[in-house]
């Protein structure tokens, strides 16, 4: 199923159209952005084709059946109990994050991120004229943990929000329940709202614990962001959800939300969303097996070539956090090193403190593409 994939080079895929701008050449395999060079599953494409048999593509509300499909999926696979009346449509997790920042903080308030982490977190904070508070993760031999002592030291009365990446992009950690409980206790103590970006939860290779599932008290201080976009390769359809259990927070957020006129998304996104959560289980199992297989093949390639580059197999996501520090290259030289290998990766410095000397590698490619990669 994943031996080959469609050619995207002439499909207006951002991943490919930006090669010249980002890397100075189009003669590379782009593995920088987190969307997969793997065909969107047939059950989604067929559902879209069926909807297109109707000749009118008018306004739609996101149907309850779509929300219900996500609710059932999250309960079955992650023991997270979502409620329809507590959920909102959003075109993307980043849209949601920006709306939440605008609702629950003021200019110059502090928002915590745990670096190295998805660079758009910091950009969203800065663009909204808030202050980025970095709480860097602790790294030891490729393993990462939270630094709770540093977090406690840095919190001030102006600290309003914590952006939790769970599972974590780019390091691929699936946080344990105990880790999350400790983090939750600190946030409860200081009345910090947690924005739980859990977009990669279905790509976990071990048990994922949703932050809001830890306890009723914690759920009341958590805003959960979810989407099937990464998992089922439908990022171009722009659809996600926001879940807010706390009624007071939900009503406060709604005042911001209604002023944006986001609407309910496009009708084909609704169809894909519902199909993913209704029919995706078997396909997802096969995808995970393929991703782990690709990781194993790349690890073997590095071993056989005595490469100085190494990575720890992630606990989630299709993103590898390549440790290139042994090459002793500065970040620009490191980027050029991979361009010369005809690969376009994400630079580690995009992910903030702790990203120096690293590169992020998207392993969600076909077996055929992987054959030609040598680093």
Secondary structure, 3 states (H helix, E strand, C coil): CCCCCCCCCCCCCHHHHCHHHHHCCCCCEECCCCCCCCCCCHHHHHHHHHHCCCCCCCCCCCCHHHHHHHHHHHHHHHCCCCCHHHEEEECCHHHHHHHHHHHHCCCCCEEEECCCCCHHHHHHHHHCCCEEEECCCEEECCEEECCHHHHHHHCCCCEEEEEEECCCCCCCCCCCHHHHHHHHHHHHHCCCEEEEECCCHHHECCCCCCHHHCCHHHHCCEEEEECCHHHHCCHHHCCEEEEECCHHHHHHHHHHHHCCCCCCCCHHHHHHHHHHHHHCHHHHHHHHHHHHHHHHHHHHHHHHCCCCCECCCCCECCEEEEECHHHCCCHHHHHHHHHHCCEECEEHHHHCCCCCCEEEEECCCCHHHHHCCCC
